[in-house]
Amino acid sequence: MHKAKSPDNKLVFQDINVSINKTVILQNVSGVVHSKEVLAVMGPSGSGKTTLLNTIAGRTGAKSGDIELNGHRLNKRLRRKMAYVLQEDLFYTNLTLWETLYFTAMLNLPDKIPRFEKLHRIDEIIEALDLEKCRKTMIGGMFEHGLSGGEKKRLSIGCELLTNPHVMLLDEPTSGLDSSTAYSLMVQMTDYAQKANKAIIVTIHQPSSQIYHLFSNLLLLTDGQVAYNGSPHDALEFFKNIDLVCDEHYNPADFMCKYLILKSNTYVNQIKHSGQLNQKHRSVNSNTQSSQHKHSKTVCCNFLNFYLISKIHSDSNMSHSYTNFKTCFYSWKPNMLFQKFLVRDILKVKESKSRFLSKYAVTMNLILSLACGLMWFQVDRTYSTIRDRMGFVFFVVVFWAFTPITDAILCFPKERTIMMKERAAGSYRLLAYYLAKSCSELPLMTIMPVAFVTISYWMAGFKGVPEFFATAAIVLVSSLVAQGMGFVIGASFRNFQTAMTTSTTLMLCSLIFGGYYSQKFPSWLSWLKYFSFLHYPFAAITILEMSDTENIM
């Protein structure tokens, strides 16, 4: 079957200016990339490479300048035809490689594509990117063994390939990889651009000479300005014209960065000036494609075969759905998004288990429930022990408010970066994310509070079975409310210490006005008890327990 190529594309960015807090990051940066080309944005650290990609992707606002795709000013709809592979590989560490691709496919691919074709697409990408041996390997993290750096980078690219983008933006894809893995990856991306008719922009710091000669075009930045814009094979001649001659056996990338990184060097201003002249003579609106230099290189047969033979791309209608599905993503019904999220979060249950049902958590709750039961063991139902019984109720309510709110604050930062990445790509709305996360964790959330109440309630000798179920339900709802507040606090503050300080202040204020330490407040403060989320469960359980005062001796 013949591969359905993407239509010819031309991405143009002209006179881009970006300033952050009055600091100029990019100044009059222009460039162009066509289909089948790889544009390398190269320069020393702090030259504005990542800012340029963020601006093109719409994640950083430009002070001025134009960005166009095929002659149309770039907007949200057109940006959904672009894929952005971040420098940092952000994944849920507890999922396997296949599960990560599966969730991405279920979430991002349109429902008109049958499930078996999505699964086939996943298998093709795994084979094409040579990830078959780690199909069932967990992603892993800092303290968990999992995929290697190169495998994670290929997985990041594979997740974006699922959507068949017209333009791909890659931020430092070779960062942290050994030279052999980095070269292999860039060979694959170069062949992908040519065979699938894609336009690729890649930022790179100091590539090896092998990688350098793979690029179609080079945009050299220094201090946010263009130093050179043109063919990488003409770059050395450009430097030669300003009396900077590269040795025959010197890596061209190292040679150029050597002079650009020394900001005090007298050559830098000369390079900037020559770069401005170079950019003026290079028209970004030219319709002619840049000349392609043929290289001798090793080609990954599986990767090429993936684009030459594909069931999904063989159907013209299917190809059309891949091209246009992102433009109508938010027209999907909320319940569709909810179901798709639920798929991912059910896969993440094993991570939730480690939070809610770890050996440490189970042991801690067992010890505390027994200690609580022994402390109030079969307490008498007399007027003199009413205060003691209220103390038991208040302790249970406070414990199952403090634990969930802390857990939620600790949990949210782990997922924030991934959620922000997916949200920036326009994958979903926050409501679907929150609902699916809450519903998937709900079964696990119920186990420990109910177990705690079951043990301590009967040991304390409280009332009968109906009151027990009512008490367990109230404690459970209270813990869910506390968890929700933890999510709100965790989402509101990027700084963990600030989030914990805020939650502690909230908890202490709720304790003060919860109704146990003092039932009589000054008249001008009495209304504050209604803002204490501990007041309501404490009052409800107390009423349940004290409703039959005639039986209290």
Backbone torsions as a table, in degrees:
resi	resn	phi	psi	omega
1	MET	NA	148.8	-179.1
2	HIS	-88.6	144.7	179.3
3	LYS	-75.9	135.2	174.6
4	ALA	-87.1	106.2	-177.3
5	LYS	-76.9	157.5	171.0
6	SER	-72.0	151.5	176.5
7	PRO	-64.7	160.8	177.6
8	ASP	-62.0	135.0	-178.4
9	ASN	-128.9	151.8	178.3
10	LYS	-141.3	112.9	178.8
11	LEU	-102.3	123.3	-178.1
12	VAL	-122.0	130.3	170.6
13	PHE	-125.6	130.7	-171.3
14	GLN	-135.6	130.2	176.5
15	ASP	53.5	49.2	179.3
16	ILE	-77.0	125.9	176.3
17	ASN	-125.4	127.2	-179.5
18	VAL	-131.6	130.3	176.2
19	SER	-130.4	138.5	177.2
20	ILE	-127.5	119.2	-177.6
21	ASN	52.2	47.1	177.5
22	LYS	67.5	5.7	175.6
23	THR	-97.3	125.2	-178.7
24	VAL	-77.2	120.9	-179.5
25	ILE	-99.7	-44.7	177.3
26	LEU	-128.4	140.6	-177.7
27	GLN	-135.9	109.0	175.6
28	ASN	53.0	50.2	179.5
29	VAL	-90.5	128.9	-179.8
30	SER	-133.2	153.8	177.9
31	GLY	-176.0	172.3	-179.8
32	VAL	-150.0	145.5	174.4
33	VAL	-139.9	134.5	179.7
34	HIS	-106.8	170.4	172.4
35	SER	-58.6	147.6	-179.4
36	LYS	72.0	9.1	-179.7
37	GLU	-114.6	151.3	171.4
38	VAL	-118.5	111.9	177.7
39	LEU	-94.1	120.1	178.7
40	ALA	-97.1	123.6	174.6
41	VAL	-99.4	110.5	-171.3
42	MET	-121.7	150.8	178.3
43	GLY	165.1	167.2	179.6
44	PRO	-68.6	169.5	178.2
45	SER	-60.2	137.6	179.8
46	GLY	83.3	9.7	-178.4
47	SER	-84.9	-10.1	176.2
48	GLY	105.8	14.8	-176.5
49	LYS	-63.2	-52.9	-178.5
50	THR	-66.7	-36.5	177.7
51	THR	-61.1	-37.8	178.1
52	LEU	-62.9	-45.4	178.3
53	LEU	-63.5	-43.3	178.9
54	ASN	-60.8	-36.1	179.4
55	THR	-68.9	-44.2	178.4
56	ILE	-62.6	-38.8	-178.9
57	ALA	-78.6	-6.1	178.6
58	GLY	83.4	15.8	-178.4
59	ARG	-96.4	-12.9	173.2
60	THR	-131.4	129.5	-178.6
61	GLY	-78.0	138.8	177.7
62	ALA	-92.5	139.2	177.1
63	LYS	-66.2	-37.9	176.7
64	SER	-158.9	165.9	179.8
65	GLY	121.0	165.8	-178.2
66	ASP	-123.9	138.8	173.7
67	ILE	-128.5	123.4	-175.5
68	GLU	-130.0	143.8	172.9
69	LEU	-119.7	115.4	-178.2
70	ASN	55.8	39.5	176.5
71	GLY	84.5	-2.6	179.8
72	HIS	-109.0	135.0	179.2
73	ARG	-59.5	132.6	-174.5
74	LEU	-66.2	127.7	177.0
75	ASN	-131.7	-174.0	-177.0
76	LYS	-61.1	-38.9	-178.0
77	ARG	-65.0	-45.3	-179.3
78	LEU	-71.0	-33.1	-179.6
79	ARG	-66.4	-21.0	177.9
80	ARG	-74.3	-6.9	174.0
81	LYS	-92.2	6.1	179.0
82	MET	-113.1	150.9	175.7
83	ALA	-120.9	140.7	-176.9
84	TYR	-123.9	114.1	177.1
85	VAL	-98.0	112.0	-176.4
86	LEU	-72.5	159.8	177.9
87	GLN	-64.3	-40.2	179.2
88	GLU	-88.7	130.2	-179.9
89	ASP	-84.7	106.9	-174.7
90	LEU	-104.8	114.0	179.3
91	PHE	-142.2	164.2	170.5
92	TYR	-79.3	115.6	-169.1
93	THR	-65.9	-20.4	-176.0
94	ASN	-87.5	-9.7	179.3
95	LEU	-87.8	153.6	174.7
96	THR	-82.0	170.7	178.4
97	LEU	-59.3	-46.4	-178.8
98	TRP	-64.5	-41.1	-180.0
99	GLU	-63.5	-36.5	178.3
100	THR	-64.3	-46.3	177.7
101	LEU	-65.5	-37.5	-178.8
102	TYR	-63.5	-47.2	179.5
103	PHE	-63.7	-42.4	179.4
104	THR	-60.1	-41.6	179.4
105	ALA	-66.9	-44.2	-179.0
106	MET	-64.9	-34.4	-177.3
107	LEU	-81.0	-42.3	-169.2
108	ASN	-97.5	-23.3	-178.9
109	LEU	-87.9	144.7	-175.5
110	PRO	-66.5	152.7	-177.8
111	ASP	-67.9	-18.5	179.9
112	LYS	-69.0	-19.2	175.5
113	ILE	-82.6	121.1	-178.5
114	PRO	-58.9	152.6	-176.8
115	ARG	-60.6	-38.9	-176.9
116	PHE	-66.4	-29.9	177.7
117	GLU	-74.4	-34.4	174.8
118	LYS	-63.7	-42.6	178.6
119	LEU	-63.8	-38.7	178.1
120	HIS	-65.0	-38.6	178.1
121	ARG	-61.9	-41.9	178.2
122	ILE	-61.5	-45.7	-179.5
123	ASP	-61.8	-38.8	179.5
124	GLU	-64.0	-42.6	-179.2
125	ILE	-67.2	-41.0	177.8
126	ILE	-60.2	-43.5	179.3
127	GLU	-69.1	-42.2	-177.0
128	ALA	-64.8	-37.4	-178.4
129	LEU	-92.5	11.0	176.4
130	ASP	57.1	49.1	-179.0
131	LEU	-114.7	13.4	-175.0
132	GLU	-60.6	-38.9	-175.9
133	LYS	-68.2	-19.4	-179.6
134	CYS	-116.8	25.4	179.7
135	ARG	-54.9	-41.9	-175.9
136	LYS	-103.1	13.9	-179.9
137	THR	-84.8	136.3	176.8
138	MET	-67.6	149.7	180.0
139	ILE	-59.4	-47.1	178.8
140	GLY	79.5	167.8	-178.2
141	GLY	-145.9	-155.1	-176.3
142	MET	-61.1	-39.6	-177.3
143	PHE	-111.8	13.1	-178.5
144	GLU	-129.0	130.1	178.6
145	HIS	-71.2	138.2	-179.0
146	GLY	-165.3	-138.6	-177.9
147	LEU	-68.8	152.4	174.7
148	SER	-77.3	171.5	-179.8
149	GLY	-61.4	-41.8	179.3
150	GLY	-66.2	-38.6	178.9
151	GLU	-67.4	-38.5	177.4
152	LYS	-65.2	-39.5	179.9
153	LYS	-65.4	-42.0	178.3
154	ARG	-66.4	-33.9	176.4
155	LEU	-66.3	-40.1	177.2
156	SER	-58.6	-43.7	179.1
157	ILE	-68.3	-39.6	179.6
158	GLY	-61.7	-38.2	178.2
159	CYS	-61.9	-35.7	179.2
160	GLU	-78.2	-31.5	179.6
161	LEU	-66.0	-24.1	-179.9
162	LEU	-55.6	-33.9	-174.3
163	THR	-92.0	1.2	179.0
164	ASN	51.4	60.8	-178.4
165	PRO	-71.6	156.4	176.3
166	HIS	-82.2	-35.6	-178.5
167	VAL	-128.5	135.8	178.1
168	MET	-118.1	134.5	175.9
169	LEU	-113.9	123.7	-179.1
170	LEU	-122.2	121.4	-179.2
171	ASP	-97.9	109.7	178.1
172	GLU	48.5	58.5	-176.9
173	PRO	-67.0	-21.0	-178.2
174	THR	-95.8	1.4	-178.3
175	SER	-62.7	128.8	177.6
176	GLY	82.2	1.7	-179.6
177	LEU	-100.8	151.2	174.5
178	ASP	-72.0	163.1	-172.2
179	SER	-60.3	-38.8	-179.2
180	SER	-67.1	-45.8	179.5
181	THR	-65.4	-40.3	-179.8
182	ALA	-63.3	-43.5	-179.9
183	TYR	-65.6	-43.6	179.2
184	SER	-59.6	-42.2	179.6
185	LEU	-63.1	-45.0	-178.1
186	MET	-70.0	-31.7	173.5
187	VAL	-61.9	-44.1	179.1
188	GLN	-61.6	-43.9	-178.1
189	MET	-69.0	-36.0	177.4
190	THR	-65.0	-44.7	178.6
191	ASP	-66.7	-35.4	177.2
192	TYR	-62.1	-43.9	179.8
193	ALA	-60.4	-41.3	-175.9
194	GLN	-77.7	-44.3	-175.9
195	LYS	-75.8	-34.2	-177.6
196	ALA	-100.3	4.7	177.0
197	ASN	60.4	45.8	-179.1
198	LYS	-105.5	154.9	172.5
199	ALA	-105.7	130.1	-175.2
200	ILE	-127.9	132.2	171.3
201	ILE	-115.6	127.3	-177.4
202	VAL	-130.1	131.7	172.5
203	THR	-92.6	143.4	-177.5
204	ILE	-153.6	144.2	-174.2
205	HIS	-84.1	-73.1	177.7
206	GLN	-137.8	89.5	-178.3
207	PRO	-72.7	159.6	173.4
208	SER	-68.6	165.2	-179.6
209	SER	-62.9	-34.0	177.4
210	GLN	-62.5	-46.6	-179.8
211	ILE	-67.4	-39.7	-177.9
212	TYR	-55.6	-41.2	-176.2
213	HIS	-79.5	-1.1	175.1
214	LEU	-82.8	-21.4	-171.9
215	PHE	-74.0	145.2	176.0
216	SER	-80.0	-42.4	-178.4
217	ASN	-140.8	157.6	-176.9
218	LEU	-129.5	129.1	173.1
219	LEU	-117.3	110.0	-175.3
220	LEU	-99.5	123.3	-178.1
221	LEU	-111.9	147.1	170.5
222	THR	-147.6	125.6	-177.9
223	ASP	52.1	37.4	176.9
224	GLY	78.3	7.1	179.3
225	GLN	-118.5	156.5	-179.9
226	VAL	-79.8	122.6	175.2
227	ALA	-95.2	-31.0	179.2
228	TYR	-158.0	143.4	178.4
229	ASN	-144.9	107.0	-177.8
230	GLY	169.1	-159.5	-179.6
231	SER	-71.5	137.8	178.1
232	PRO	-64.1	-21.8	-178.4
233	HIS	-79.5	-15.6	177.4
234	ASP	-101.0	-2.5	-174.7
235	ALA	-65.3	-40.6	-178.7
236	LEU	-66.4	-33.8	176.6
237	GLU	-66.3	-36.4	176.8
238	PHE	-61.6	-45.5	178.6
239	PHE	-68.1	-33.0	179.6
240	LYS	-64.3	-32.8	180.0
241	ASN	-66.9	-19.0	176.4
242	ILE	-110.0	29.5	173.3
243	ASP	65.5	31.7	173.8
244	LEU	-117.8	102.4	-173.6
245	VAL	-104.4	128.1	-179.5
246	CYS	-88.4	133.3	176.5
247	ASP	-64.1	148.9	-174.4
248	GLU	-59.0	-34.3	-175.6
249	HIS	-101.6	15.5	-177.9
250	TYR	-95.4	137.5	174.6
251	ASN	-63.9	120.6	-177.6
252	PRO	-55.4	-38.8	-178.8
253	ALA	-64.9	-43.4	178.2
254	ASP	-64.7	-38.3	-180.0
255	PHE	-61.7	-47.7	-177.5
256	MET	-67.5	-44.6	-178.8
257	CYS	-67.1	-25.1	179.3
258	LYS	-58.7	-39.1	-178.0
259	TYR	-87.7	-29.3	-178.2
260	LEU	-76.1	-28.3	-175.1
261	ILE	-77.2	-20.6	-179.7
262	LEU	-90.4	89.7	-174.1
263	LYS	-64.2	-24.0	-179.3
264	SER	-87.5	-5.8	-177.6
265	ASN	-67.1	140.3	-177.7
266	THR	-67.3	-18.5	-179.0
267	TYR	-76.9	-21.5	-172.7
268	VAL	-61.3	-48.1	179.3
269	ASN	-62.3	-35.0	178.0
270	GLN	-67.5	-39.3	178.2
271	ILE	-64.3	-43.9	179.7
272	LYS	-60.9	-44.7	-178.3
273	HIS	-64.1	-44.4	179.4
274	SER	-66.5	-33.7	177.7
275	GLY	-65.0	-38.4	177.5
276	GLN	-64.3	-41.0	177.3
277	LEU	-65.9	-40.5	179.0
278	ASN	-60.4	-40.4	-178.0
279	GLN	-70.9	-34.3	178.8
280	LYS	-65.8	-36.4	-178.1
281	HIS	-79.7	-15.7	-179.2
282	ARG	-98.5	108.4	-177.8
283	SER	-80.3	122.1	179.5
284	VAL	-78.5	-8.9	179.9
285	ASN	-97.7	6.3	-179.9
286	SER	-65.2	139.1	-179.5
287	ASN	-89.6	-7.3	-179.6
288	THR	-82.7	137.1	-180.0
289	GLN	-74.0	150.1	176.6
290	SER	-65.9	147.2	-179.8
291	SER	-66.0	138.6	-177.6
292	GLN	-98.6	128.0	177.6
293	HIS	-97.6	124.7	-176.0
294	LYS	-83.8	135.7	-178.0
295	HIS	-123.4	153.1	173.0
296	SER	-89.6	117.6	-176.3
297	LYS	-152.2	159.5	178.7
298	THR	-83.5	133.5	-176.6
299	VAL	-111.7	133.7	177.2
300	CYS	-76.1	108.5	-174.4
301	CYS	-60.1	-41.2	-179.9
302	ASN	-61.8	-40.1	-177.8
303	PHE	-64.7	-44.2	178.7
304	LEU	-66.4	-40.9	-178.5
305	ASN	-62.1	-31.8	178.7
306	PHE	-59.3	-37.8	-179.1
307	TYR	-89.0	-19.5	178.8
308	LEU	-84.6	-30.7	-178.7
309	ILE	-128.5	107.4	-179.2
310	SER	-147.5	122.4	-179.5
311	LYS	-64.9	-37.6	-177.2
312	ILE	-67.0	-41.9	-176.4
313	HIS	-83.8	-5.9	-179.2
314	SER	-73.7	-23.9	-179.2
315	ASP	-93.9	123.5	-176.1
316	SER	-64.0	-35.3	178.0
317	ASN	-67.8	-39.6	178.6
318	MET	-65.0	-40.5	177.7
319	SER	-61.2	-38.9	179.4
320	HIS	-64.5	-36.7	-179.8
321	SER	-69.0	-34.5	176.1
322	TYR	-65.3	-35.9	-176.6
323	THR	-70.3	-36.3	-168.3
324	ASN	-112.0	-0.7	-170.8
325	PHE	-65.1	-33.1	-176.1
326	LYS	-69.5	-23.1	-178.3
327	THR	-68.2	-19.1	-177.7
328	CYS	-120.8	21.1	-174.2
329	PHE	-58.8	-45.6	-174.7
330	TYR	-74.4	-0.6	172.5
331	SER	-84.3	-8.4	176.4
332	TRP	-63.8	147.5	-178.2
333	LYS	-70.5	146.7	-179.3
334	PRO	-57.0	-35.2	-177.6
335	ASN	-68.1	-27.6	175.5
336	MET	-63.6	-48.4	179.6
337	LEU	-61.4	-40.5	-179.8
338	PHE	-60.5	-45.1	-179.2
339	GLN	-64.7	-40.9	-179.3
340	LYS	-65.9	-40.4	177.1
341	PHE	-65.8	-38.3	-178.5
342	LEU	-61.4	-33.8	176.7
343	VAL	-58.2	-49.5	-179.0
344	ARG	-65.7	-42.9	-174.8
345	ASP	-72.9	-27.0	173.3
346	ILE	-67.6	-38.0	175.4
347	LEU	-63.1	-27.5	-177.9
348	LYS	-87.3	4.7	-178.2
349	VAL	-59.4	-33.4	-178.7
350	LYS	-64.2	-31.7	174.6
351	GLU	-71.1	-40.9	178.9
352	SER	-62.6	-35.0	177.5
353	LYS	-58.7	-40.5	-178.7
354	SER	-66.9	-21.3	177.0
355	ARG	-87.5	-48.5	-173.2
356	PHE	-88.5	-32.2	-173.2
357	LEU	-124.5	30.4	175.5
358	SER	-69.8	163.0	179.3
359	LYS	-59.2	-38.4	180.0
360	TYR	-64.7	-46.0	-177.7
361	ALA	-65.5	-42.8	180.0
362	VAL	-64.6	-44.7	-179.9
363	THR	-62.9	-45.0	-179.0
364	MET	-61.1	-45.2	-178.3
365	ASN	-69.8	-34.1	177.6
366	LEU	-65.6	-45.7	179.8
367	ILE	-62.6	-45.3	-177.4
368	LEU	-68.4	-37.4	179.0
369	SER	-67.6	-39.3	177.3
370	LEU	-68.1	-40.9	178.7
371	ALA	-63.0	-41.2	178.7
372	CYS	-64.5	-43.3	179.6
373	GLY	-64.9	-38.4	179.4
374	LEU	-72.0	-36.3	179.9
375	MET	-61.6	-40.4	-179.4
376	TRP	-112.7	34.5	-173.2
377	PHE	-61.7	118.9	176.3
378	GLN	44.1	49.1	-179.0
379	VAL	-62.9	138.3	-176.9
380	ASP	-64.0	148.5	175.6
381	ARG	-93.7	75.5	178.6
382	THR	-128.1	164.2	179.6
383	TYR	-63.6	-29.9	-177.6
384	SER	-73.0	-19.0	-178.6
385	THR	-105.6	7.4	-180.0
386	ILE	-58.7	-42.0	-179.5
387	ARG	-63.3	-37.0	178.3
388	ASP	-65.1	-42.7	179.9
389	ARG	-65.4	-37.7	176.7
390	MET	-65.5	-33.7	176.9
391	GLY	-63.5	-39.8	176.9
392	PHE	-61.0	-48.0	-178.9
393	VAL	-60.0	-45.5	-176.9
394	PHE	-65.9	-38.7	178.7
395	PHE	-62.0	-46.1	-179.5
396	VAL	-61.7	-44.0	-179.3
397	VAL	-63.7	-45.4	-178.3
398	VAL	-65.9	-43.1	-178.2
399	PHE	-61.2	-43.4	-178.1
400	TRP	-88.5	14.7	164.8
401	ALA	-106.5	-42.3	-178.0
402	PHE	-65.8	-44.4	-176.8
403	THR	-62.2	-51.6	-179.1
404	PRO	-65.6	-37.5	-177.4
405	ILE	-66.9	-37.4	177.5
406	THR	-69.2	-43.2	179.6
407	ASP	-60.7	-41.6	-178.8
408	ALA	-64.7	-41.4	179.9
409	ILE	-66.6	-37.4	179.2
410	LEU	-70.8	-32.7	-175.1
411	CYS	-78.9	-38.7	-170.5
412	PHE	-62.5	-42.1	-179.8
413	PRO	-57.6	-29.9	-180.0
414	LYS	-64.8	-34.1	-176.1
415	GLU	-98.1	-12.4	-174.9
416	ARG	-57.9	-49.2	-175.4
417	THR	-63.5	-39.1	179.8
418	ILE	-68.2	-42.8	179.6
419	MET	-62.7	-42.0	-180.0
420	MET	-65.2	-37.5	177.5
421	LYS	-63.3	-46.3	-178.8
422	GLU	-69.8	-36.2	177.8
423	ARG	-68.0	-38.9	178.8
424	ALA	-63.5	-28.6	178.0
425	ALA	-82.1	-1.1	178.6
426	GLY	74.8	29.4	-174.1
427	SER	-78.2	-31.9	-175.1
428	TYR	-165.8	172.8	174.8
429	ARG	-100.0	160.2	-175.8
430	LEU	-65.5	-32.9	-176.5
431	LEU	-59.6	-45.1	179.9
432	ALA	-63.3	-40.4	179.1
433	TYR	-60.7	-48.2	-175.8
434	TYR	-68.1	-44.5	-178.1
435	LEU	-62.9	-44.8	-178.7
436	ALA	-66.5	-40.1	178.9
437	LYS	-63.2	-44.4	-178.9
438	SER	-65.2	-44.1	-177.2
439	CYS	-69.4	-36.8	-179.5
440	SER	-69.4	-30.6	-179.1
441	GLU	-91.7	-9.3	-176.3
442	LEU	-57.9	-46.5	179.2
443	PRO	-58.3	-41.2	179.3
444	LEU	-70.2	-35.2	-180.0
445	MET	-64.1	-27.4	-176.0
446	THR	-79.5	-23.2	-169.7
447	ILE	-65.4	-55.4	-173.0
448	MET	-68.6	-44.3	177.3
449	PRO	-60.0	-42.7	-179.5
450	VAL	-65.9	-41.6	178.8
451	ALA	-63.3	-42.3	179.9
452	PHE	-61.4	-48.7	-179.0
453	VAL	-65.0	-39.2	-179.1
454	THR	-59.3	-45.8	-177.9
455	ILE	-70.2	-53.2	-172.8
456	SER	-72.8	-33.3	-176.5
457	TYR	-62.6	-49.1	-177.0
458	TRP	-75.4	-30.6	176.0
459	MET	-65.7	-35.8	-179.7
460	ALA	-75.4	-11.3	177.0
461	GLY	71.5	38.6	177.8
462	PHE	-77.0	-168.6	-171.0
463	LYS	-69.2	-164.2	-168.5
464	GLY	-77.7	-167.2	-174.6
465	VAL	-63.5	-46.9	179.8
466	PRO	-58.5	-42.0	179.4
467	GLU	-66.5	-33.2	178.3
468	PHE	-62.7	-49.1	-179.9
469	PHE	-63.0	-37.7	178.4
470	ALA	-65.8	-42.3	178.7
471	THR	-63.2	-45.3	179.5
472	ALA	-60.7	-41.2	179.9
473	ALA	-65.3	-41.2	-180.0
474	ILE	-65.7	-43.9	178.7
475	VAL	-62.5	-40.5	-179.6
476	LEU	-64.3	-47.2	178.4
477	VAL	-61.7	-40.9	178.9
478	SER	-61.5	-40.3	179.5
479	SER	-67.8	-34.7	177.7
480	LEU	-68.2	-38.5	176.1
481	VAL	-62.6	-43.3	179.2
482	ALA	-63.4	-39.5	177.9
483	GLN	-62.8	-42.4	177.9
484	GLY	-60.9	-40.6	177.3
485	MET	-65.3	-35.6	176.8
486	GLY	-63.7	-39.9	176.7
487	PHE	-63.0	-42.2	-179.8
488	VAL	-62.5	-45.1	-179.5
489	ILE	-66.9	-44.3	179.6
490	GLY	-61.9	-34.8	179.7
491	ALA	-77.8	-25.5	-174.5
492	SER	-82.0	-24.7	-175.8
493	PHE	-125.4	125.4	177.5
494	ARG	-74.2	-30.7	-178.3
495	ASN	-83.2	123.9	-176.0
496	PHE	-63.7	-41.2	-178.4
497	GLN	-63.1	-40.3	178.1
498	THR	-63.6	-40.8	179.2
499	ALA	-63.6	-43.0	-179.4
500	MET	-68.3	-39.2	178.1
501	THR	-63.1	-41.8	179.3
502	THR	-64.1	-44.6	-179.8
503	SER	-65.8	-38.1	178.8
504	THR	-64.4	-43.8	178.0
505	THR	-61.2	-43.2	179.1
506	LEU	-62.6	-44.3	-179.4
507	MET	-63.9	-43.3	-178.1
508	LEU	-67.1	-39.2	176.7
509	CYS	-64.5	-39.6	177.9
510	SER	-66.9	-35.4	176.4
511	LEU	-63.0	-46.5	-177.2
512	ILE	-60.0	-42.9	-175.9
513	PHE	-101.1	16.8	-179.1
514	GLY	-72.5	-21.3	176.5
515	GLY	106.9	-3.6	-179.5
516	TYR	-93.4	-48.8	-175.9
517	TYR	-67.0	-32.1	177.7
518	SER	-153.9	129.3	177.9
519	GLN	-94.7	-10.2	-178.9
520	LYS	-118.0	114.1	179.1
521	PHE	-107.6	155.8	170.8
522	PRO	-55.5	142.9	-174.6
523	SER	-54.5	-34.4	-178.3
524	TRP	-79.9	-5.1	176.4
525	LEU	-114.7	-7.1	-172.7
526	SER	-60.6	-29.6	-178.8
527	TRP	-68.3	-18.1	-176.8
528	LEU	-69.1	-20.7	-179.2
529	LYS	-64.0	-25.5	-179.0
530	TYR	-74.2	-12.0	176.2
531	PHE	-97.1	-1.2	177.3
532	SER	-88.0	117.4	-178.8
533	PHE	-74.3	-7.0	174.5
534	LEU	-87.6	-21.0	-177.0
535	HIS	-61.9	-42.0	-172.8
536	TYR	-70.5	-50.7	177.3
537	PRO	-64.9	-36.2	179.1
538	PHE	-63.4	-45.6	179.3
539	ALA	-64.9	-39.4	-177.6
540	ALA	-65.8	-45.8	-179.1
541	ILE	-69.7	-36.5	177.7
542	THR	-62.5	-42.8	177.9
543	ILE	-62.8	-41.4	178.0
544	LEU	-59.7	-44.1	-174.5
545	GLU	-75.8	-32.0	-175.0
546	MET	-103.7	14.1	-174.5
547	SER	-70.0	-23.9	-179.7
548	ASP	-108.5	69.2	-176.7
549	THR	-63.2	-20.2	-179.7
550	GLU	-69.5	-20.8	178.7
551	ASN	-91.3	-2.1	177.9
552	ILE	-90.5	127.2	-175.1
553	MET	-86.9	NA	NA
